[in-house]
Amino acid sequence: MPNLKASIKDVRKSQKRRMGNLQYKNEAKKTTKEFMAIVSSGDKEKAKNILSRVYKITDKMVKKNIIHKNTAARRKSKLTKILAK
């Protein structure tokens, strides 16, 4: 545990940021799983709608520096290829 007042505050801030980042990551995972389930069931129109939600969440994560932009591009590309099959 840190001793300095500023270090204690840094710990608090990093925990708060971590919780916010985890919310975005969990939402992205949940939406991706939902997309994969719909794709496997064969409903292409519904899958397109879910894919746009995945794109939106992924872009927000990039904007907030939770993930790197190349990681986001790779994930979006992978999901688009899955939908195209």
KELUM-88812 format. One record per residue (C-alpha): residue in one letter; residue number from 1; x, y, z. Coordinates in nm, 4 decimals. Example, Ala and Ser with C-alpha at 12.3 -4.5 7.8 and 13.67 -1.06 7.14 Angstrom:
2
<r torti="a" kolmi="1" c1="1.2300" c2="-0.4500" c3="0.7800"/>
<r torti="s" kolmi="2" c1="1.3670" c2="-0.1060" c3="0.7140"/>
***
This chain:
85
<r torti="m" kolmi="1" c1="0.0000" c2="0.0000" c3="0.0000"/>
<r torti="p" kolmi="2" c1="0.1408" c2="0.3413" c3="-0.0926"/>
<r torti="n" kolmi="3" c1="0.2369" c2="0.5913" c3="0.1751"/>
<r torti="l" kolmi="4" c1="0.2257" c2="0.9208" c3="-0.0090"/>
<r torti="k" kolmi="5" c1="-0.1026" c2="1.1049" c3="-0.0409"/>
<r torti="a" kolmi="6" c1="-0.0689" c2="1.1400" c3="-0.4197"/>
<r torti="s" kolmi="7" c1="0.0114" c2="0.7696" c3="-0.4562"/>
<r torti="i" kolmi="8" c1="-0.2983" c2="0.6742" c3="-0.2588"/>
<r torti="k" kolmi="9" c1="-0.5073" c2="0.8924" c3="-0.4884"/>
<r torti="d" kolmi="10" c1="-0.3441" c2="0.7327" c3="-0.7939"/>
<r torti="v" kolmi="11" c1="-0.4475" c2="0.3894" c3="-0.6694"/>
<r torti="r" kolmi="12" c1="-0.8073" c2="0.5081" c3="-0.6254"/>
<r torti="k" kolmi="13" c1="-0.8115" c2="0.6632" c3="-0.9723"/>
<r torti="s" kolmi="14" c1="-0.6664" c2="0.3554" c3="-1.1403"/>
<r torti="q" kolmi="15" c1="-0.9231" c2="0.1289" c3="-0.9703"/>
<r torti="k" kolmi="16" c1="-1.2061" c2="0.3548" c3="-1.0872"/>
<r torti="r" kolmi="17" c1="-1.0703" c2="0.3582" c3="-1.4434"/>
<r torti="r" kolmi="18" c1="-1.0265" c2="-0.0188" c3="-1.4382"/>
<r torti="m" kolmi="19" c1="-1.3899" c2="-0.0705" c3="-1.3422"/>
<r torti="g" kolmi="20" c1="-1.5039" c2="0.1552" c3="-1.6277"/>
<r torti="n" kolmi="21" c1="-1.2826" c2="-0.0274" c3="-1.8754"/>
<r torti="l" kolmi="22" c1="-1.4143" c2="-0.3636" c3="-1.7567"/>
<r torti="q" kolmi="23" c1="-1.7708" c2="-0.2491" c3="-1.8229"/>
<r torti="y" kolmi="24" c1="-1.6864" c2="-0.1758" c3="-2.1862"/>
<r torti="k" kolmi="25" c1="-1.4940" c2="-0.5011" c3="-2.2266"/>
<r torti="n" kolmi="26" c1="-1.7742" c2="-0.7087" c3="-2.0761"/>
<r torti="e" kolmi="27" c1="-2.0318" c2="-0.5380" c3="-2.2956"/>
<r torti="a" kolmi="28" c1="-1.8199" c2="-0.6077" c3="-2.6030"/>
<r torti="k" kolmi="29" c1="-1.7792" c2="-0.9752" c3="-2.5079"/>
<r torti="k" kolmi="30" c1="-2.1510" c2="-1.0149" c3="-2.4409"/>
<r torti="t" kolmi="31" c1="-2.2505" c2="-0.8548" c3="-2.7709"/>
<r torti="t" kolmi="32" c1="-1.9949" c2="-1.0600" c3="-2.9646"/>
<r torti="k" kolmi="33" c1="-2.1268" c2="-1.3829" c3="-2.8111"/>
<r torti="e" kolmi="34" c1="-2.4801" c2="-1.2746" c3="-2.9002"/>
<r torti="f" kolmi="35" c1="-2.3657" c2="-1.2096" c3="-3.2580"/>
<r torti="m" kolmi="36" c1="-2.2022" c2="-1.5520" c3="-3.2843"/>
<r torti="a" kolmi="37" c1="-2.5160" c2="-1.7242" c3="-3.1540"/>
<r torti="i" kolmi="38" c1="-2.7357" c2="-1.5451" c3="-3.4088"/>
<r torti="v" kolmi="39" c1="-2.4949" c2="-1.6228" c3="-3.6935"/>
<r torti="s" kolmi="40" c1="-2.4962" c2="-1.9900" c3="-3.6027"/>
<r torti="s" kolmi="41" c1="-2.8779" c2="-1.9897" c3="-3.5984"/>
<r torti="g" kolmi="42" c1="-2.8775" c2="-1.8450" c3="-3.9523"/>
<r torti="d" kolmi="43" c1="-3.0687" c2="-1.5156" c3="-3.9088"/>
<r torti="k" kolmi="44" c1="-2.8589" c2="-1.2870" c3="-4.1293"/>
<r torti="e" kolmi="45" c1="-3.0631" c2="-0.9651" c3="-4.0905"/>
<r torti="k" kolmi="46" c1="-3.0572" c2="-0.9799" c3="-3.7112"/>
<r torti="a" kolmi="47" c1="-2.6861" c2="-1.0587" c3="-3.7225"/>
<r torti="k" kolmi="48" c1="-2.6231" c2="-0.7418" c3="-3.9261"/>
<r torti="n" kolmi="49" c1="-2.7982" c2="-0.5335" c3="-3.6604"/>
<r torti="i" kolmi="50" c1="-2.5950" c2="-0.6927" c3="-3.3826"/>
<r torti="l" kolmi="51" c1="-2.2759" c2="-0.6453" c3="-3.5855"/>
<r torti="s" kolmi="52" c1="-2.3394" c2="-0.2716" c3="-3.6024"/>
<r torti="r" kolmi="53" c1="-2.3732" c2="-0.2695" c3="-3.2210"/>
<r torti="v" kolmi="54" c1="-2.0412" c2="-0.4550" c3="-3.1940"/>
<r torti="y" kolmi="55" c1="-1.8808" c2="-0.1958" c3="-3.4236"/>
<r torti="k" kolmi="56" c1="-2.0167" c2="0.0881" c3="-3.2111"/>
<r torti="i" kolmi="57" c1="-1.8885" c2="-0.0590" c3="-2.8854"/>
<r torti="t" kolmi="58" c1="-1.5495" c2="-0.1400" c3="-3.0383"/>
<r torti="d" kolmi="59" c1="-1.5098" c2="0.2127" c3="-3.1757"/>
<r torti="k" kolmi="60" c1="-1.5951" c2="0.3594" c3="-2.8358"/>
<r torti="m" kolmi="61" c1="-1.3297" c2="0.1403" c3="-2.6777"/>
<r torti="v" kolmi="62" c1="-1.0721" c2="0.2710" c3="-2.9244"/>
<r torti="k" kolmi="63" c1="-1.1784" c2="0.6288" c3="-2.8585"/>
<r torti="k" kolmi="64" c1="-1.1317" c2="0.5809" c3="-2.4834"/>
<r torti="n" kolmi="65" c1="-0.7926" c2="0.4048" c3="-2.5313"/>
<r torti="i" kolmi="66" c1="-0.9179" c2="0.0770" c3="-2.3850"/>
<r torti="i" kolmi="67" c1="-0.7977" c2="-0.1187" c3="-2.6895"/>
<r torti="h" kolmi="68" c1="-0.5639" c2="-0.0340" c3="-2.9763"/>
<r torti="k" kolmi="69" c1="-0.7129" c2="0.0711" c3="-3.3110"/>
<r torti="n" kolmi="70" c1="-0.5476" c2="-0.2198" c3="-3.4946"/>
<r torti="t" kolmi="71" c1="-0.6978" c2="-0.4641" c3="-3.2455"/>
<r torti="a" kolmi="72" c1="-1.0404" c2="-0.3144" c3="-3.3111"/>
<r torti="a" kolmi="73" c1="-0.9901" c2="-0.3365" c3="-3.6867"/>
<r torti="r" kolmi="74" c1="-0.8842" c2="-0.7001" c3="-3.6578"/>
<r torti="r" kolmi="75" c1="-1.1880" c2="-0.7907" c3="-3.4473"/>
<r torti="k" kolmi="76" c1="-1.4308" c2="-0.6114" c3="-3.6792"/>
<r torti="s" kolmi="77" c1="-1.2756" c2="-0.7742" c3="-3.9847"/>
<r torti="k" kolmi="78" c1="-1.2963" c2="-1.1183" c3="-3.8272"/>
<r torti="l" kolmi="79" c1="-1.6658" c2="-1.0764" c3="-3.7428"/>
<r torti="t" kolmi="80" c1="-1.7471" c2="-0.9415" c3="-4.0877"/>
<r torti="k" kolmi="81" c1="-1.5824" c2="-1.2453" c3="-4.2486"/>
<r torti="i" kolmi="82" c1="-1.7864" c2="-1.4736" c3="-4.0252"/>
<r torti="l" kolmi="83" c1="-2.1069" c2="-1.2988" c3="-4.1327"/>
<r torti="a" kolmi="84" c1="-2.0115" c2="-1.3216" c3="-4.5014"/>
<r torti="k" kolmi="85" c1="-1.9735" c2="-1.7033" c3="-4.4891"/>
***
